[in-house]
Amino acid sequence: MRLSILTAALAFAAAGCATSGGFDKLYPGMSSQQVVEAMGSGPSRAQEFPDKSTAWYYGEDRCVLMREDKVVTKATTEENTTVDAKVITLRDTTKAMCAPAEYATTPKREQQLDTPFGTIKGDLDPSAAVKKVKGVVTGEQEQPEKTEQATTPAP
């Protein structure tokens, strides 16, 4: 039964993109059919967990955690920090993630730096940036770690 509902929901996802307007109407206890009706389509992807709960993702910014065909919780991507200077803009966001407490992992974070010279996306580690700049200025490159080579040929 649960598999057929998930299959039906994924079929709805193939029919079109979900709108964000219905996401605000979702609440714990809603059935999967009510979620699909409120969102206008099924999820763009789903992730199942060993405790028989399923995370339904609507794009990268919204997710709904379902267990026994009922909504348990929902989450959205959150913008943690925005620095808007005249020359640069820095955004730090935590991506939406739905998982049962026992399977929760560190949330995926993404930073985006907009400059007049372009945009940099990803994990912007300040210490790594300092090392890169230092290497460019001094002309030194970080040496890769040496690994031991096998002394006997492989069969």
SEKELO-578238 format. One record per atom (N, C-alpha, C): y, x, z. Coordinates in pm, whole numbers, plus 50000, padded with zeros to 5 digits. Layout:
residues N
YXZ
...
END
This chain:
residues 155
498805008350000
500005000050000
501255008750000
501295018450093
502475026950103
502665035249977
501545039749919
501625047749798
502175039449682
501775026649674
502265018149565
503755015349580
504235014049704
505675011849727
506455024249687
505925036049724
506575048549687
506585050249536
505485046949471
505405047749325
506425038349261
506525026349313
507485016649259
508915021649278
509185027349394
510525032449421
510875043849327
509915052749303
510175063949210
510355058849067
509665048149032
509855042248899
511265036848884
511795030848990
513185026148986
514135037848965
513825049349024
514685061149013
514765065648868
513685064448796
513685068748656
514565059748570
514785047448615
515575037848538
517065040748540
517545047648641
518985050348647
519365057648773
520605061848781
521095069448897
521485059949009
521305064649131
521675056649247
523175057449271
523715046549320
525125046749355
525255049249503
526375054549546
526555057549687
527015045249765
527485034749697
528015023049766
527015016349857
525745015849817
524735009249898
524295017350018
524555030250018
524085038950125
524705034950260
525945030750258
526625026650381
526005014050442
525295006350360
524684993850407
523304996050470
522755007950460
521415010550514
521465011850665
520425006950732
520345007950878
518885009150920
518605014851038
517225016251085
516515002751092
515255002751049
514444990551050
514354983750916
515214987450820
515154981350687
513844985350618
513304976550536
512094979650460
512444987950338
511424994150279
511675002350160
512214993750046
511734981550034
512234972449929
513724969449950
514134967350074
515544964850103
516404977150070
515864989150095
516585001450063
516795002449913
515725000049837
515825000649691
516834990449640
516824978449695
517774968149653
519214972049688
519414977349808
520774981149851
521314992749768
520445002349736
520875014149661
520945011549511
520285001149463
520294998149321
519205005549245
518495014549311
517375021749250
516605028949359
515495034749320
514695042649414
515285056649427
514655065049508
515165078549531
514985087449408
515805097949400
515655107549291
514495117149317
514145118949445
512955126649482
512535122349622
511275125349655
510755121749786
509935133449841
509905134549973
509145145050039
508315138650149
506985140450144
506115134650245
505805144850353
505595140050476
505285148450591
503915144550647
503255153750719
501915150850772
501855138950867
502965135350931
502935123851024
503105110550949
502955110950816
503035099150728
504435093450714
505445101450742
506815097250714
507235103650582
508245097950520
508695102450389
510205103050386
510725114050334
512175115350315
512485111450171
513365101850153
513825097850021
515195104050000
515335111649893
516605118049861
517275110949744
518535107849761
519375102249655
520345113249616
519985120749513
520765132449475
520585143249581
521555151949595
521495162649694
522275159249820
523015148149818
523945145349926
523575133850019
522465126849992
522085115650077
520565115150091
520085111950212
518645110350230
518365099750336
517175093850325
516725083350416
515315087150462
515075087350592
513755090250646
513035077050671
511875075350605
511085063150616
509785066150692
509355056750778
508065057650844
507515043550855
506255041750811
505595028650812
506455018250740
506985022050624
507765013250537
509075008450601
509595015850699
510855012150763
511775024250770
513085021850760
514075032550773
514095037150919
513995050350939
514095056151072
515505061451094
516005068850996
517345074451004
517835077850863
519095081150852
519655085450724
520625096950750
520885104750647
521795116150662
522555118450531
523735124150545
524545127750429
524975142250441
525355147950328
525915161350328
527235160950404
527415170850492
528645171250572
529455183550537
530755181650522
531645192850499
532105197950635
531725210350667
532035215950799
533435221950803
533775229650703
535045236750703
535645236450564
536925234550558
537655235950433
538925243750463
539055254750393
540275262650403
540945261450267
542155256150266
542855254250139
544165262050144
544085274450095
545295282650083
545845280549943
547005285649917
547605283549784
546805290749675
546175301849709
545475309749609
543965307049608
543375304749725
541935302549732
541605290049811
540425284749784
539895273449860
538475276949899
538135275050027
536795277750078
536235264950137
535025261150092
534345249350146
532995253750202
532675248950321
531385251750385
530735238250412
529575235750351
528915222850367
527485224750416
526995214650487
525595213950529
524965202750448
523945206150370
523305196450282
522515186150362
522435174050308
521685163350371
520215167250383
519635164550500
518225167650521
517625157150614
516505151750574
515785142050657
514395147550682
514045149050807
512705153450846
512445148650988
511195145551019
510875142151157
511195154151247
511495151751372
511915162251464
510935173951468
509645171051466
508665181751475
508545190151347
509125185651237
509085192951111
510455197651066
511455195351147
512825198951110
512955214051097
513715218050998
514005232150975
515515233950981
515935246250965
517355248950963
517975242250840
519035234650859
519655227950745
520175238050643
520115234150517
520605242750409
522125241950407
522745253750413
524215254350407
524625260550275
525775256250229
526305261550103
527795263750117
528235275150071
529665277950070
530125279049925
531375275349904
531965276449771
533365281949788
533655292549715
534955299049719
535585297849581
536695290649573
537415288949447
538615298349447
538705306849345
539815316149330
540395314649190
541545320449165
542095319949029
541185327248928
540285335748978
539425343648890
538065337248868
537775326348938
536485319648923
536015313649054
534805308349050
534195301949166
532925309249204
532755311349334
531555317649386
530855307249472
529565304549443
528795294949521
527615302049584
527155296849695
525955302249758
526205305149904
525425314549956
525545318450096
526505330250101
527725327650141
528745338050144
528715345150278
527985356250283
527855364050405
528975374350407
529915373350501
531045382550504
530625397250516
529595400350593
529175414350607
528615419750476
527915411450401
527385415850271
528535418350173
529565409750179
530715411750091
531435424750123
531565427950253
532225440450292
531435452350239
530095452050249
529265463050198
529445464750047
529485453549974
529655454449829
531005460549793
532045455749859
533385460949830
533465475649867
532905479249980
532905493150024
532195502049921
531075497149868
530325504649767
531115506249638
531845496049598
532645496849475
533795506849493
534435506449608
535575515249633
535145529849645
534035532449715
533595546249737
532685551349627
532165542449544
531255546549437
529825548349485
529545545049611
528205546449666
527445533349648
526165534749624
525325523049615
524295523649726
523935511949777
522945511449883
521595515149824
520895524549887
519605529149838
518515519249879
517645515649785
516545506749823
515565514149912
514865506349997
513885512450085
512735518050004
512245529750044
511125535949973
509835529850025
508915527549933
507605522649970
506565532949933
505515533650011
504475543249983
503655538649865
503275548149781
502475544949664
501005547049699
500155538949644
498725540149672
498215553549619
497315559949694
496785572849651
495505571749574
494855560249580
493635558349501
493885547649396
493335549649279
493565539549173
492855526449206
493475515849163
492895502549183
491735500649088
490685493549129
489515491449039
489855482448923
END
